[in-house]
Amino acid sequence: MPRPARYTVDVLLDAAAELLAAEGPAAVTMSAVARSTGAPSGSVYHRFPTRAALCGELWVRTEERFQEELLEALSGDGDPQNRCVAGALRNMQWCRENPVEAHVLLAGPDQLDMGEWPDTVAGRRKRLQRKLRKVLAEIAGDHGRIDGRVDGRVAAAVMDVPAAIVRRHLRARQSIPAAADDIVADCARALICPN
């Protein structure tokens, strides 16, 4: 029976996320991941041929985890305003529960060499983005669309406002206070007024 791999993809990606949260995207290097896990550099290169491949997998894994919970909240019953409030609050909750991964999301894919990701990783990200845009467009409905695209209010309510508040606290190395939820909910309600 073969021995289980000691340095799994998840172990290496967890280390990359910790490096990013502590020191920023530039700290995510192949050698830094190897050092922080104690893995031989060959183990890292075996799983990720380049830094861009490592960063792409880190981003997509984080986005998949985040989006799974977000889409669940957005898919609930209720009018668009209530769904947006639920999504914004789930965004805050997820970031509060996963501060290291929240740093990855706040860094953004451009800071993680997105232009150099392997095609398979880039394709996974595109599918995630299409899925999210579809749900946001459904919430916005026809009155919230301009030239077939969401006008931005739903995205601002669910994504942008929570990200701004999370960013301020995480960059200051503070926990996200519970009072921030009221601010996010009020902003979502104001952005998505019932017709």
C-alpha positions in Angstrom: 0.0 0.0 0.0 1.5 3.3 -1.0 2.3 5.9 1.7 0.0 9.0 1.5 1.6 12.1 0.2 3.0 14.3 3.0 2.9 17.5 1.0 -0.5 17.5 -0.6 -1.8 20.2 -2.9 -3.9 21.6 -0.1 -1.0 21.7 2.3 1.1 23.7 -0.2 -1.8 26.0 -1.0 -2.5 26.6 2.7 1.1 27.6 3.1 0.9 29.9 0.1 -2.3 31.5 1.6 -0.6 32.1 4.9 2.4 33.7 3.2 0.2 36.0 1.2 -1.8 37.0 4.3 1.3 37.7 6.3 3.5 39.4 3.7 1.5 40.1 0.6 1.3 38.4 -2.9 5.0 38.9 -3.7 5.9 36.6 -0.7 4.2 33.6 -2.5 7.2 32.0 -4.1 8.0 28.4 -4.8 11.0 28.4 -2.4 9.0 30.2 0.4 6.2 27.6 0.2 8.8 24.8 0.3 10.5 26.4 3.3 7.3 27.1 5.2 6.1 23.5 4.8 9.4 21.8 5.1 8.7 20.2 1.7 11.5 19.5 -0.8 11.4 22.1 -3.6 10.9 19.2 -6.0 7.6 18.4 -4.2 6.3 21.9 -4.9 7.5 21.9 -8.5 6.0 18.4 -9.0 2.5 19.8 -8.2 2.9 23.3 -9.6 5.3 23.7 -12.5 5.5 27.5 -12.1 4.7 30.3 -9.6 1.8 31.3 -11.8 0.4 27.8 -11.6 0.6 27.8 -7.8 -0.9 31.3 -7.6 -3.7 30.3 -10.0 -4.6 27.2 -8.1 -4.6 29.3 -4.8 -6.9 31.9 -6.3 -9.3 29.4 -7.9 -9.5 27.2 -4.8 -10.2 30.3 -2.7 -12.8 31.6 -5.1 -14.5 28.2 -5.3 -14.8 28.0 -1.5 -16.1 31.5 -1.2 -18.5 31.3 -4.1 -20.1 28.1 -2.9 -21.3 29.8 0.3 -22.1 33.1 -1.4 -24.3 31.5 -4.1 -26.1 29.5 -1.5 -27.1 32.8 0.2 -28.0 34.6 -3.0 -30.2 31.7 -4.1 -32.6 31.9 -1.2 -36.2 33.0 -1.4 -37.1 36.6 -1.3 -37.0 39.8 -3.2 -33.8 41.1 -4.8 -33.1 43.4 -1.8 -33.3 40.5 0.7 -31.2 38.3 -1.4 -28.5 41.0 -1.7 -28.5 41.6 2.0 -28.2 37.8 2.6 -25.3 37.7 0.1 -23.5 40.7 1.6 -23.8 39.3 5.1 -22.6 35.8 4.0 -19.6 37.6 2.4 -18.8 39.2 5.7 -19.3 36.0 7.6 -17.1 34.0 5.2 -14.3 36.5 5.5 -14.6 36.6 9.3 -14.4 32.8 9.4 -11.6 32.6 6.8 -9.4 35.6 7.3 -6.3 34.1 5.6 -8.3 33.2 2.5 -10.0 36.6 2.6 -6.5 38.1 2.1 -6.2 36.0 -1.1 -9.5 37.4 -2.4 -8.6 41.0 -1.5 -5.2 40.6 -3.3 -7.1 39.9 -6.5 -6.1 37.6 -9.4 -4.0 40.3 -11.1 -1.6 40.3 -8.2 -1.3 36.5 -8.6 0.0 36.4 -12.1 -3.4 35.8 -13.7 -2.1 36.4 -17.2 0.3 33.5 -16.9 -2.0 30.9 -15.4 -2.3 27.5 -17.1 -5.3 27.3 -19.5 -7.0 24.7 -17.3 -6.9 27.0 -14.2 -7.9 30.1 -16.2 -10.9 28.1 -17.6 -12.0 27.1 -14.1 -11.9 30.8 -13.1 -14.0 31.8 -16.2 -16.6 29.2 -15.3 -16.8 30.5 -11.8 -17.2 34.1 -13.0 -19.9 33.2 -15.4 -21.8 31.4 -12.7 -21.6 34.4 -10.4 -22.6 36.9 -13.1 -25.6 34.7 -14.0 -26.9 34.7 -10.4 -26.2 38.5 -10.0 -28.0 39.2 -13.3 -31.0 37.1 -12.2 -31.2 39.1 -9.0 -31.0 42.4 -10.9 -33.7 41.3 -13.3 -34.5 43.2 -16.5 -34.8 46.6 -14.8 -31.2 46.3 -13.5 -29.6 45.5 -16.8 -28.0 47.9 -19.2 -27.0 46.5 -22.6 -27.5 43.0 -21.3 -25.2 43.5 -18.4 -25.8 44.0 -14.7 -25.7 47.8 -13.9 -23.4 47.3 -10.9 -25.7 47.9 -8.0 -26.1 44.2 -7.2 -22.3 43.6 -7.5 -21.6 46.7 -5.3 -24.1 45.5 -2.7 -22.9 41.9 -2.5 -19.2 42.2 -3.3 -17.8 45.7 -3.3 -19.1 47.2 -0.1 -18.3 44.1 2.0 -14.8 43.9 0.4 -14.0 47.5 1.3 -15.0 47.0 4.9 -13.1 43.7 5.2 -10.0 45.2 3.5 -9.9 48.0 6.0 -9.9 45.7 9.0 -7.7 42.9 7.7 -5.0 45.3 6.5 -5.0 46.8 10.0 -4.7 43.3 11.4 -8.0 43.6 13.2 -10.8 41.2 13.4 -13.9 42.3 11.5 -16.4 43.7 14.1 -20.0 42.5 14.3 -21.1 46.1 13.9 -19.8 46.0 10.3 -22.6 43.7 9.4 -25.2 46.4 10.1 -23.3 48.8 7.8 -23.1 46.2 5.0 -26.8 45.3 5.3 -27.8 49.0 5.3 -25.7 49.7 2.2 -27.2 46.7 0.4 -30.7 47.8 1.3 -29.9 51.3 0.0 -28.4 50.1 -3.2 -31.2 47.6 -4.0 -34.4 49.6 -3.4 -37.7 47.8 -4.1 -39.4 49.2 -7.1 
